[in-house]
């Protein structure tokens, strides 16, 4: 068997591997859902900014900009810029880190929590319409596989 024949067998007769097809669909879903959500946010606030607020709203411990950059897999400079946008809007505050005088800790403010909740609420009408179009049983069946995939990717970021 040649390498080409072996590869065709692995990929279903010349089709892309199943994992590629799955990631392709996830990517398209991400693009469509992100564009939909972005339309709901005020000018100057991006989905990436909301994601930071969403992340912070679920944490019960302090995080530094470096920790956030690592969590979101962006550069420290990108995270610093996003935090400056959020700070300017009063959604986060940056305070000196009591454990390390050189770094800062990021805290979500009450206004930041309120904005995060309002942003989620703004999606409710669209989510309700989607709920009518989607089979809830099918969604419940695929959710465990998506959670597992996320965990594997998170634990193996250097693959």
C-alpha positions as CSV (number, residue, x, y, z in Angstrom):
1,X,0.0,0.0,0.0
2,X,1.3,3.4,-0.9
3,X,1.3,6.4,1.5
4,X,-1.4,8.0,-0.8
5,X,-3.6,4.9,-0.6
6,X,-3.1,4.6,3.1
7,X,-4.0,8.3,3.5
8,X,-7.2,7.9,1.4
9,X,-8.3,5.0,3.6
10,X,-7.7,7.1,6.7
11,X,-9.6,10.0,5.3
12,X,-12.6,8.2,3.7
13,X,-11.5,7.9,0.1
14,X,-10.0,11.3,-0.4
15,X,-12.4,13.2,1.9
16,X,-10.9,15.4,4.6
17,X,-10.5,13.6,8.0
18,X,-13.6,13.5,10.2
19,X,-11.8,15.7,12.7
20,X,-11.3,18.4,10.1
21,X,-14.9,18.3,9.1
22,X,-16.0,18.7,12.7
23,X,-13.6,21.6,13.3
24,X,-14.8,23.2,10.0
25,X,-18.4,23.1,11.2
26,X,-17.4,24.4,14.6
27,X,-15.5,27.3,13.0
28,X,-18.5,28.2,10.8
29,X,-20.9,28.1,13.8
30,X,-18.4,30.3,15.7
31,X,-18.3,32.8,12.9
32,X,-22.0,33.0,12.5
33,X,-22.8,33.2,16.2
34,X,-20.0,35.7,16.9
35,X,-21.3,38.0,14.1
36,X,-24.8,37.7,15.5
37,X,-23.7,38.6,19.0
38,X,-21.4,41.4,17.8
39,X,-24.5,43.2,16.3
40,X,-26.0,43.2,19.8
41,X,-23.0,44.9,21.5
42,X,-22.5,48.7,21.7
43,X,-19.9,50.4,19.4
44,X,-16.4,49.9,20.7
45,X,-17.1,46.7,22.6
46,X,-16.2,43.5,20.8
47,X,-17.2,39.9,21.5
48,X,-13.6,39.4,22.8
49,X,-14.2,42.2,25.4
50,X,-17.5,40.6,26.5
51,X,-15.7,37.2,26.7
52,X,-13.3,38.7,29.2
53,X,-16.2,40.1,31.3
54,X,-17.9,36.7,31.1
55,X,-14.8,34.9,32.2
56,X,-14.2,37.3,35.2
57,X,-17.8,37.1,36.3
58,X,-17.4,33.4,36.9
59,X,-14.1,33.6,38.9
60,X,-13.8,33.8,42.6
61,X,-10.1,34.5,42.6
62,X,-7.9,37.3,41.3
63,X,-6.3,37.1,37.9
64,X,-3.5,39.1,36.3
65,X,-3.4,40.3,32.7
66,X,-0.8,37.6,32.0
67,X,-3.1,34.9,33.4
68,X,-6.0,36.3,31.2
69,X,-3.8,36.4,28.1
70,X,-2.8,32.8,28.7
71,X,-6.5,31.8,29.3
72,X,-7.5,33.5,26.0
73,X,-4.4,32.5,24.2
74,X,-3.6,36.0,23.1
75,X,-0.5,38.1,23.6
76,X,-0.1,40.2,26.8
77,X,-0.2,43.3,24.5
78,X,-3.6,42.3,23.1
79,X,-5.0,41.6,26.5
80,X,-3.6,44.9,27.8
81,X,-5.4,46.7,25.0
82,X,-8.7,44.9,25.7
83,X,-8.4,45.6,29.4
84,X,-7.8,49.3,28.7
85,X,-11.1,49.4,26.6
86,X,-13.0,47.7,29.4
87,X,-11.4,50.0,32.1
88,X,-12.3,53.1,30.1
89,X,-15.9,51.9,30.1
90,X,-15.8,51.3,33.9
91,X,-16.3,47.5,33.4
92,X,-13.0,46.5,35.1
93,X,-10.5,48.0,37.4
94,X,-6.8,47.2,37.5
95,X,-5.2,47.3,40.9
96,X,-1.7,46.6,42.2
97,X,-1.1,43.0,42.9
98,X,-0.5,42.7,46.7
99,X,1.5,39.6,46.1
100,X,3.8,41.1,43.4
101,X,4.3,44.9,43.3
102,X,5.2,44.7,39.6
103,X,1.9,43.2,38.3
104,X,-1.7,44.1,38.5
105,X,-4.9,42.2,39.2
106,X,-8.1,42.7,37.2
107,X,-11.4,43.0,38.9
108,X,-14.8,43.2,37.2
109,X,-16.9,46.1,38.5
110,X,-20.6,46.2,39.3
111,X,-21.1,48.0,36.0
112,X,-19.1,45.3,34.2
113,X,-21.3,42.6,35.7
114,X,-24.4,44.6,34.8
115,X,-23.2,45.0,31.2
116,X,-22.4,41.3,31.0
117,X,-25.9,40.4,32.1
118,X,-27.5,42.9,29.8
119,X,-25.5,41.5,26.9
120,X,-26.7,38.0,27.6
121,X,-30.3,39.3,28.0
122,X,-30.0,41.0,24.6
123,X,-29.5,37.6,23.0
124,X,-32.6,36.1,24.6
125,X,-35.1,36.8,21.6
126,X,-32.7,35.2,19.1
127,X,-32.0,32.3,21.4
128,X,-35.7,31.7,21.8
129,X,-36.2,31.6,18.1
130,X,-33.3,29.2,17.6
131,X,-34.7,27.0,20.4
132,X,-37.8,26.5,18.2
133,X,-35.7,25.6,15.2
134,X,-33.3,23.1,17.0
135,X,-34.1,19.7,18.3
136,X,-33.3,19.9,22.1
137,X,-32.7,16.2,22.3
138,X,-30.0,16.4,19.6
139,X,-28.4,19.3,21.3
140,X,-28.3,17.5,24.6
141,X,-26.8,14.5,22.9
142,X,-23.9,16.5,21.3
143,X,-23.1,18.6,24.3
144,X,-21.0,16.0,26.2
145,X,-18.9,15.4,23.1
146,X,-18.3,19.1,22.7
147,X,-17.4,19.5,26.3
148,X,-14.9,16.6,26.0
149,X,-13.4,18.1,22.8
150,X,-13.0,21.5,24.6
151,X,-11.3,19.9,27.6
152,X,-8.9,17.9,25.4
153,X,-8.0,21.0,23.4
154,X,-7.6,23.0,26.6
155,X,-5.3,20.4,28.2
156,X,-3.3,20.0,25.0
157,X,-2.8,23.6,23.8
158,X,0.6,22.8,22.2
159,X,-0.6,20.1,19.8
